[in-house]
Amino acid sequence: MAQLYIGNKNYSSWSMRPWVLLKQAGIPFEEVIVRFDSFAADSRFKAAVNAVNPVGKVPVWVDGDLAVWDTLAIAETLAEQFPGKNLWPSDPAARARARSVCAEMHAGFSALRSHCPMNIEAHLPQVGERIWRDQSAVRADVARLVQMWTALLETHGGPLLFGDFSIADAYFAPICMRLTTYALPLPVHIQAYVDRVTALPGVQAWIADALAEADFLDFEEPYRVART
């Protein structure tokens, strides 16, 4: 059976994307968790991941002799391997738009990702208030999300970005986690989309596993000194 190498579910936003995609689509796989200890060259994490990925990062999709890293590459590979799952929208124009917004997420929203690292277990609304007040780039990132998601939901009629679940929803699931952890202000219809993504069985399964983890990693926790 193919394997997906991932990091800690509480922290690893990149790992969450293909894991949720696989779970929500009902594609069988073996989960291999490589817990973060540090990202130093001599860390246990790097030693384990370097064995399957020369870049030394998660996630990695391993299918026999094939190893695929980078979340977009994994998503495209899964779409090719499981065409019946309709992981991309079937309409060519919608499919092109879905690829575009995933690529935008992959390369952008750096302020939101930097100032609001994924931390599913935490509830940090006061931190979110300070970030929202002080970081204009975060406000700009959220404004772009609102613009993007509004247009897609209106065009495709919901309930998800392209109607039915697709790679795009899996790709933005970690962003939904960030918006929730830091309680960033959202229009009602965008909060409703976040709630729908959070309620997806694949996302709920990831959240449950994240909450069950006992790890506290100070290098992943800029706003806390202990797990509460």
C-alpha positions, 0 to 999 in steps of 0.5 A, a space after each residue: 500500500 502507498 504511504 504518506 509521510 507526514 509531520 505532527 498533525 497539530 503543526 504541519 499544515 503542508 502535511 494536512 493538505 494531501 492527508 485530508 485529500 486522501 481521507 476525504 476522497 476515500 483513497 486508501 494509504 498508510 500513514 507514516 508520522 515522522 514527529 518533529 524534534 528539530 529541523 537540524 541536519 542531524 535530527 531524527 526527523 531529517 534522518 527519517 525523511 531524507 531516506 525517502 525525500 532528498 529535500 528532507 521535508 514532509 509530506 512525501 507520497 511513496 508508492 512502490 519505487 515512486 516518491 513524490 514530494 511537494 503538495 502540488 506534485 502529490 495532488 497532481 499525482 493522485 489526480 492522475 492515479 485516481 481519475 474516478 475520484 474527480 479530485 479536480 473539477 471536471 469542467 476545464 475552465 473550473 479545473 484551470 481556476 482550481 489549479 490557479 488558486 492552489 498555486 496562489 496558496 502554494 506561493 503566497 499568503 506568506 504574512 498569514 502563514 508567518 504570523 499565524 502558524 498552524 496550531 490546531 490545539 491552541 485557541 489564541 483570539 487575543 493574539 489574533 487581535 494583536 496580529 490583525 491590529 498590527 500586521 497590515 500584510 495579514 489583513 491584506 492576505 485575508 482580504 484576498 482570501 475573502 475576495 477569492 472564496 466569495 467569487 468561487 462560491 458565487 460562481 460554483 454555487 457552493 457548498 465548497 469552492 468548486 461545488 463538490 469537494 476538490 483539491 482546492 478545499 483540501 489545499 485551503 483546509 490549513 488556512 481555515 485552521 489558522 483563521 479559527 485558531 486566531 479568530 480573525 474577523 471574517 464576513 458571515 458567508 466566509 465564516 460559513 465556508 470555514 465551518 463547512 470545511 472544518 466539518 468535513 469528515 477528513 478534516 474532523 479526523 485530522 483535528 481529532 488526531 491533532 488534539 490527541 498529540 501531546 507534543 509541545 514544540 517551542 520552535 512551533 509555538 511563538 505565542 505560548 510557553 506551554 501547552 494548556 
